[in-house]
Each structure stands twice: as C-alpha cells, then as structure tokens.
Amino acid sequence: MGAWIGSLIGSYPVEQYGRKRTLLYTNILFIVGAILSSISNTDMLYIGRFISGMGIGFSSAVVPVLLLYNSYL
C-alpha cells in the first residue's frame, strides 16, 4: 500500500526539488521505516513497513527519470 501511494505522489517532488535531492530525501523514508520496523511492537512494524513502502514507491518513480537524464550526458 505504501509503495502504491509513494509511486503516485513521487513525481511532484522531482519537479520541485530535482531528481538527486528527491532521491536523497527518499533515503530518509527508508531509514525511518527501518527504525520503526525494528521496534518490537506489532503496530510499529506495520507503520514502518508502510513508510518503507513509500520510500520504495518514491524510488521507483524517481530512479528511471534520473537514469534517463544521465544517459544523455
């Protein structure tokens, strides 16, 4: 669910902040999701997986655009 939502809204930060900066900010979602997933509470595990999924969705929207831009250089 988080990856689906992240891929839908992943293109808007690319237009505002750029490809590289958006990809760096996406790493924050991965880190927060991993920290929340490591807490030994079932609810935090689900929330952490959702946030990590949003990071995956953002990455799946940003990385192809970044690779396409770098292939022309």
Residue pairs with C-beta under 8 A, 6 or more apart in sequence:
1 50
1 53
2 49
2 50
2 51
2 52
2 53
2 54
2 55
2 56
2 57
3 53
3 54
3 56
3 57
3 60
4 53
4 57
5 53
5 54
5 57
6 29
6 53
6 54
6 55
6 56
6 57
6 58
6 60
6 61
7 57
7 58
7 60
7 61
8 57
9 58
10 22
10 57
10 58
10 59
10 60
10 61
10 62
11 61
13 22
13 25
13 58
14 22
14 61
14 62
14 65
17 25
19 62
19 65
19 66
19 69
20 66
22 58
22 62
23 59
23 62
23 63
23 66
26 55
26 58
26 59
26 62
27 55
29 51
29 52
29 54
29 55
29 58
30 52
30 55
32 48
32 51
33 48
33 49
33 50
33 51
33 52
33 53
33 54
33 55
34 48
34 52
35 48
36 44
36 45
36 47
36 48
36 51
37 44
37 45
37 48
37 49
37 52
38 48
39 45
39 48
